């Protein structure tokens, strides 16, 4: 599985690659799928229970050879089946984007002990363990090298007081990505992470309505939140042949709303 030492990252073609994007039926995942398809890649559009949205996303992607795959990422056996189906449909996997995730509101002083446990289990099973399982299943389909990009969050660094499991899961994803960057480099697989702040999607529309939305936009000196396409552009960069030396990096995408040393 290892490449000869010194062989450059051009083992990954600039276009025509096989790309699996989890949580790709809407929001950031949809924008990521469109960005890869726009440069000539074939995309597996994953969804959990949004078949109609996923099929619409696939049908609207430029190019051909795209497929739709389904799985509850929190279920390890469904993950194994889904990744194998994606690889069969695309003819392998060159790029994996771990984007699927869930945000569960569970302030520690406002929920019962049972609700607290349920929120932690649901969040970690999907956001962290699910991503780890998708990655494990995808790596055997990358015999000539590849790219893995994880979609983390600003919340991994600044905290999520209303959803602590979310912040913890994303911090775990950051550590997972850096551990795997070291483990998979000898196999020609680079691993990178993007950490967005608020992004304008259908899932955040309610949060972005006034007056709360004004305060959220005011967190950035640009006075706005990110567009999904801006996150997708960073993901595409990390998947590019020239980004091998960025393996292990975590790219903050929060419009200077949170700066870490």
C-alpha positions as CSV (number, residue, x, y, z in Angstrom):
1,X,0.0,0.0,0.0
2,X,3.0,2.3,0.6
3,X,4.3,4.5,-2.2
4,X,7.9,4.7,-3.2
5,X,9.7,7.4,-1.2
6,X,9.8,10.7,-3.1
7,X,6.9,9.9,-5.4
8,X,5.0,13.2,-5.6
9,X,1.4,13.7,-4.8
10,X,0.4,13.7,-8.4
11,X,-0.7,10.1,-7.8
12,X,-4.0,11.8,-7.3
13,X,-5.4,13.1,-10.5
14,X,-6.5,16.7,-10.6
15,X,-9.9,15.6,-11.9
16,X,-11.8,12.4,-12.5
17,X,-11.3,11.2,-9.0
18,X,-13.8,9.2,-6.9
19,X,-15.1,11.3,-4.0
20,X,-17.3,10.2,-1.1
21,X,-19.0,13.1,0.8
22,X,-21.1,12.2,3.8
23,X,-24.1,14.3,4.7
24,X,-24.1,15.6,1.1
25,X,-27.8,16.2,0.5
26,X,-27.8,19.7,1.8
27,X,-25.8,22.6,3.3
28,X,-22.0,22.3,3.4
29,X,-22.0,18.7,2.1
30,X,-24.0,19.7,-1.0
31,X,-21.6,22.6,-1.7
32,X,-18.6,20.3,-1.3
33,X,-20.2,17.7,-3.7
34,X,-20.8,20.5,-6.3
35,X,-17.3,21.8,-6.0
36,X,-15.7,18.4,-6.7
37,X,-18.1,17.6,-9.5
38,X,-17.4,21.0,-11.0
39,X,-13.8,20.1,-11.5
40,X,-14.6,16.8,-13.1
41,X,-14.7,14.4,-10.2
42,X,-17.3,11.7,-9.6
43,X,-19.2,12.0,-6.3
44,X,-21.0,9.6,-4.0
45,X,-23.7,11.7,-2.3
46,X,-24.4,10.2,1.1
47,X,-27.6,10.8,3.1
48,X,-29.2,9.2,6.1
49,X,-32.9,9.7,5.4
50,X,-33.2,12.4,2.7
51,X,-33.3,10.3,-0.4
52,X,-35.2,12.9,-2.4
53,X,-32.8,15.7,-1.5
54,X,-29.8,13.4,-2.2
55,X,-31.1,12.4,-5.6
56,X,-31.8,16.0,-6.5
57,X,-28.3,16.9,-5.5
58,X,-26.9,14.1,-7.6
59,X,-29.0,15.0,-10.6
60,X,-27.9,18.7,-10.4
61,X,-24.2,18.0,-10.2
62,X,-22.2,18.7,-13.4
63,X,-20.7,15.8,-15.2
64,X,-21.7,12.1,-14.8
65,X,-20.9,9.0,-12.9
66,X,-22.3,10.3,-9.6
67,X,-24.2,8.0,-7.2
68,X,-26.3,8.2,-4.1
69,X,-25.6,6.1,-1.1
70,X,-27.5,5.8,2.2
71,X,-26.6,4.9,5.8
72,X,-27.1,5.9,9.3
73,X,-23.4,6.8,10.1
74,X,-24.0,5.9,13.8
75,X,-24.5,2.3,12.7
76,X,-21.2,0.5,12.1
77,X,-22.6,-2.1,9.8
78,X,-24.5,0.4,7.7
79,X,-21.3,2.4,7.4
80,X,-19.4,-0.6,6.0
81,X,-22.1,-1.4,3.5
82,X,-22.4,2.3,2.4
83,X,-18.7,2.8,1.9
84,X,-18.4,-0.4,-0.2
85,X,-21.4,0.7,-2.3
86,X,-19.8,4.0,-2.9
87,X,-16.5,2.4,-3.9
88,X,-18.3,0.0,-6.2
89,X,-20.3,2.8,-7.8
90,X,-17.4,5.1,-8.3
91,X,-14.7,2.5,-9.1
92,X,-12.8,3.1,-5.8
93,X,-12.4,6.1,-3.4
94,X,-9.7,8.7,-3.9
95,X,-11.2,11.3,-1.5
96,X,-13.3,11.0,1.6
97,X,-15.0,14.0,3.1
98,X,-16.4,13.3,6.6
99,X,-19.1,16.0,6.8
100,X,-22.1,14.3,8.3
101,X,-22.9,15.5,11.8
102,X,-25.6,16.4,14.3
103,X,-26.0,19.3,16.8
104,X,-28.1,18.4,19.8
105,X,-29.2,21.2,22.2
106,X,-28.6,19.9,25.8
107,X,-27.5,22.6,28.3
108,X,-26.3,20.8,31.4
109,X,-28.6,22.7,33.8
110,X,-31.7,22.4,31.6
111,X,-31.9,18.6,30.7
112,X,-32.6,15.5,32.7
113,X,-29.8,13.0,33.4
114,X,-31.4,10.6,30.8
115,X,-31.6,13.4,28.2
116,X,-28.0,14.3,28.9
117,X,-26.8,10.7,28.3
118,X,-28.9,10.4,25.1
119,X,-27.5,13.6,23.7
120,X,-23.9,12.5,24.3
121,X,-24.5,9.0,22.8
122,X,-26.2,10.4,19.7
123,X,-23.6,13.1,19.1
124,X,-20.5,11.0,19.7
125,X,-21.9,8.0,17.8
126,X,-22.4,10.1,14.7
127,X,-19.9,13.0,14.8
128,X,-16.9,11.1,16.1
129,X,-17.3,7.3,16.1
130,X,-19.2,7.5,12.8
131,X,-16.5,9.5,11.1
132,X,-13.8,7.1,12.5
133,X,-15.7,4.1,11.1
134,X,-16.3,5.7,7.7
135,X,-12.6,6.4,7.5
136,X,-11.6,2.8,8.5
137,X,-13.9,1.4,5.8
138,X,-12.6,3.9,3.2
139,X,-8.9,3.4,3.6
140,X,-8.7,-0.1,2.0
141,X,-10.3,1.5,-1.1
142,X,-7.3,3.9,-1.4
143,X,-4.5,1.5,-2.4
144,X,-2.7,4.2,-4.4
145,X,-3.0,7.0,-1.9
146,X,-5.8,9.5,-1.3
147,X,-7.2,12.3,0.8
148,X,-9.3,12.4,3.9
149,X,-10.9,15.8,4.9
150,X,-12.8,16.1,8.1
151,X,-15.4,18.9,8.7
152,X,-14.9,20.0,12.3
153,X,-16.1,23.3,14.0
154,X,-15.0,26.5,15.6
155,X,-16.8,25.0,18.6
156,X,-14.0,22.5,19.2
157,X,-11.8,25.4,20.3
158,X,-14.2,28.1,21.8
159,X,-16.6,25.6,23.4
160,X,-20.3,24.9,22.9
161,X,-22.1,25.7,26.2
162,X,-25.5,24.8,24.9
163,X,-24.3,21.6,23.2
164,X,-21.1,20.4,25.0
165,X,-21.2,17.0,23.3
166,X,-20.9,18.7,19.9
167,X,-17.9,20.7,20.9
168,X,-16.3,17.6,22.4
169,X,-17.0,15.5,19.3
170,X,-15.4,18.1,17.1
171,X,-12.4,18.4,19.3
172,X,-12.1,14.6,19.1
173,X,-12.4,14.8,15.3
174,X,-9.5,17.2,15.3
175,X,-7.3,14.8,17.3
176,X,-8.5,11.9,15.1
177,X,-7.4,13.7,12.0
178,X,-4.0,14.5,13.3
179,X,-3.4,11.0,14.6
180,X,-4.4,9.6,11.2
181,X,-2.3,12.1,9.3
182,X,0.7,10.5,10.9
183,X,-0.5,6.9,10.6
184,X,-1.6,7.1,7.0
185,X,1.2,9.3,5.5
186,X,3.4,6.2,4.7
187,X,0.4,5.0,2.6
188,X,0.2,8.2,0.6
189,X,-2.9,9.3,2.3
190,X,-3.0,12.9,3.6
191,X,-5.6,13.9,6.2
192,X,-6.8,17.5,6.7
193,X,-9.5,19.3,8.7
194,X,-11.6,22.4,8.2
195,X,-13.1,24.1,11.2
196,X,-16.0,26.4,10.2
197,X,-17.8,28.9,12.4
198,X,-21.4,29.7,11.5
199,X,-22.3,28.9,7.9
200,X,-25.4,30.1,6.1
201,X,-27.4,26.9,5.4
202,X,-31.0,25.8,5.6
203,X,-30.1,24.3,9.0
204,X,-29.0,27.6,10.5
205,X,-31.6,29.9,9.0
206,X,-33.6,30.1,12.2
207,X,-30.5,31.0,14.2
208,X,-29.6,33.7,11.7
209,X,-32.9,35.6,11.9
210,X,-33.0,38.9,13.7
211,X,-32.2,39.8,16.4
212,X,-30.1,36.7,17.2
213,X,-28.7,36.6,13.7
214,X,-27.4,40.2,14.0
215,X,-25.4,39.1,17.0
216,X,-24.0,36.1,15.3
217,X,-23.0,38.0,12.2
218,X,-21.4,40.6,14.5
219,X,-19.0,38.0,15.9
220,X,-17.0,38.4,12.7
221,X,-15.4,41.8,11.8
222,X,-16.7,41.1,8.3
223,X,-20.2,41.3,9.7
224,X,-21.5,38.1,8.1
225,X,-21.3,34.4,8.3
226,X,-19.7,32.0,5.8
227,X,-21.2,30.8,2.6
228,X,-21.1,27.0,2.1
229,X,-19.1,27.5,-1.1
230,X,-16.3,29.1,1.0
231,X,-16.0,26.0,3.1
232,X,-16.1,23.8,0.0
233,X,-13.2,25.7,-1.5
234,X,-11.0,24.9,1.5
235,X,-12.0,21.2,1.3
236,X,-11.2,21.1,-2.4
237,X,-7.8,22.6,-1.6
238,X,-7.0,20.0,1.1
239,X,-7.9,17.3,-1.4
240,X,-5.7,18.7,-4.1
241,X,-2.3,17.2,-5.2
242,X,-0.5,20.3,-3.9
243,X,-1.9,20.0,-0.3
244,X,0.0,16.9,0.8
245,X,2.2,19.1,3.0
246,X,-0.9,20.4,4.7
247,X,-1.6,16.9,6.1
248,X,-2.4,17.2,9.8
249,X,-3.5,20.9,9.5
250,X,-6.7,22.3,10.9
251,X,-7.9,25.3,8.8
252,X,-10.0,27.8,10.7
253,X,-12.8,29.2,8.6
254,X,-14.6,31.6,10.9
255,X,-14.0,35.0,9.4
256,X,-11.7,36.0,12.4
257,X,-14.7,35.5,14.8
258,X,-12.4,33.3,17.0
259,X,-8.7,33.5,16.9
260,X,-6.6,30.8,18.6
261,X,-2.9,30.8,19.3
